């Protein structure tokens, strides 16, 4: 896709926050070229927080943004949907601190975007093309990005549960692969950890309607949408977190048991060291544009 894109019309939904349990209404609006993605707290005089790495506040079980003390929490699923559908510019209004979890995946957000329609804009899309590899390690955790002509992600997880174990999934974000292979994958958690997490102020809105719940014996809410839905959801989270670089990426991401903190550490490193990448349009890069059509970009008109 050569040009930036936004949605054609505003679209909205309501739900509850996964961690806060608070009710929230969310609306996505079209935005001019060059805007990027910005969150707007309509309950706080329309205060705006740009979806960029410099505003990352805290990351543990979700990725939160903060600016001047104003918080936006659990941004990763919607940001992932924007990357997957090729949306560069949008305003996201919400009336509480946390985005709605909906069904625990990015699919409801993708459905909203498709319902609103996708509109091409005149400005050429700017990409972050990786020029030099970077690798980050923390114990057994690992994340890296390598030069490549397209955007691809490979993720490995390892959980001591008979339904998970060690899973690896790789995806090229071209030709609608995000919509088919990643967007429907739901967040997951372990029943034996639930009480402790709630005591920490987490997962107050979690239920079998918005998360895969694992028991020692199996699942509380079968069936899985994919046999390896767990690792696919980690890919979904990673794509959303890396959206905080503010551009579509041309590079190959490899992660092993990384998690939100390492995802956003990679974002910070990339934004801090501009020798690792160059900003380019597809025309400047002189390649066939169709090689880089991300996800649902071809649905544009």
C-alpha positions, 0 to 999 in steps of 0.5 A: 500500500503506497498511501496512508489510510483512515476509516470512512466513518465513525464507529463505536462499541461499548464493553468493560475493561479487562483489568479495571472491570469498568464500563467504557464506551469507545468510538473510532473517528477518521483523522487527517493524514499525518495524524497517526493514532491518538487516544482521546479521553472524553471524560477528561476534557478530550485530553489526547495521548498519542500512540507512541513509544514515548508515552508508554507508562507501564507494562505487565499484563497489558500495555498502558500509555500515560501523558501528564498523569492521564492514563490509557490502558490495554491498548494493544488489541486495537493497535494490532487491529489498526496495523492488520487493517492498514489504518494509519490515522484515527482518533480513538475516543473513550470515556474511561481509562481502559479500552474494552476487552470485548471478546479478548481478541482483535476481531471485534475491532477489525469488524468495526473498522471494516464496517466503517470502511477504509479510505485512502489518503493522498499522503504517501505512507512512511515505513520504518525499514530496519537497516541493522539487526538488534537483539535484546535478552533478559534471562530466557526471554528474547526479542530481535528485529532483522532487516527484511523486505516485508513485515513478519513475526515469529513468536515462541512461548513455553508454558507448563500446561498440557494444552500449551507447552512450547508453541511457535508461530510465524506469520507474514503480514501480507494478503490478509494473513492478519485477519485470517491467522491472528485477529481472532486469537483470544487472550488467556489466563490460568484459573489458579492465578486468578485470585492473586491477580485480582488482589493486585487489582488485575483481571477484574473484568475477566470472564469466560466471555473474554478470555480463554481460561485454563484449569489444571485439567484443560479449558473452562470454555472450549473450544479453541479457535486454533489449536495454537491460539495461545501463541497466536495471541502473543503475536497479536499483542506483539504487533499491537505493541510494536505499533507504538513506533508510529509507522508500519515496519519493514523487518522480521521480528523474532520473539521467544517468551518476550512479553509486553515489557520486552516488546515495548523495550524494543520500541524504545530502543528503535526510537532512541537509535535512528541508525537502526532504521530508515524512514522510507516510502515504497516509491523511495524503496523502489520495490513493487508496492504489492509486496507490502500490502498489509492485511486488509489494505486491498479492501481500500477504494 
